[in-house]
Amino acid sequence: MIAAQPSNGVVIARLLICSLLWASGFLFMKLAGTVHPFVTAASRASVAAVALAAWFLLRGQNPLPRRDEAAPWLLLGTLNGWLPNVLTAYALSQITAGLSAMIQASGPLMVAVLAHFAFVDERLTGRRVLGVAVGFVGMAVLVGPAAFLDVSGGALGVLAMVAVSFSYAVGNIYAKTVRHVEPARMALGQQSISALASVTLTLLFVRAEAPGQIAANLPVLAALGLVATAVPITIFMTLIRTAGPTKAAMIGYLLPVWATLMAVVVLGETVSPRDVAGAAIILLGVWIVSTAPKAEVG
């Protein structure tokens, strides 16, 4: 079954809503304080998986994987789940957050290139190249020159973040090829596999401290899993299916815009003229890509 193509307005609305909800995760993680990264990842994925499973049960559907869903669940749970989470945690112990964010911003560029070769209707056009490039420039302005000047930590941290971006890019491309699984079930599978892997890592490396950390931050961790994960990942899978991976990947540029805005409104942080300029450039890039027509087939 071929999904109906949404209008440009619907695509932009889904991008904004999805990125807003996803970006709220930065706020929730900030509010969670000193929770171990493995505990955060395990709680986030577990809450999301349980919430999505409950939604399927309410619809009278079995949340357990069907035989033809096993491979997509495993691959998406690895490529878009536990593997980039672990690599990101390692990278942040080696390099600055600004540099890691800038490297991860290469994700939409990787998706655009991979999609060009993978799908006929995702061929790179001048407008798509311009939009992705403009978004990348906006990210560079938003993160600031310090990201390019501070490369302490060496090559391993940088390589880890490059691997993160590539893993997400391959996962997004793969998600579009999975036609027999509805987007919500792909989201359920991804979070279920992520939960299994991150809970295992928590049991191995955090152990006794985990229950106390979860209990002390339960409302925040629950919101992280439900609001910032279960809902946006479902919207994102729908975007990949209907709008294509190149347009869906532009969410990566919108996340820091929303994160910065929420930090100002909720946490009382200040915003600089550079932040405003970077956000404006990013939004321009997202608009250029989101309104670009699909490549001609034939």
Secondary structure, 3 states (H helix, E strand, C coil): CCCCCCCHHHHHHHHHHHHHHHHHHHHHHHHHCCCCHHHHHHHHHHHHHHHHHHHHHHCCCCCCCCHHHHHHHHHHHHHHHHHHHHHHHHHHCCCCHHHHHHHHCCHHHHHHHHHHHHCHHHCCCHHHHHHHHHHHHHHHHHHCCHHHHCCCCCHHHHHHHHHHHHHHHHHHHHHHHCCCCCHHHHHHHHHHHHHHHHHHHHHHHCCCHHHHHHHHCHHHHHHHHHHHHHHHHHHHHHHHHHHCHHHHCCHHHHHHHHHHHHHHHHHCCCCCHHHHHHHHHHHHHHHHHHCCCCCCCC
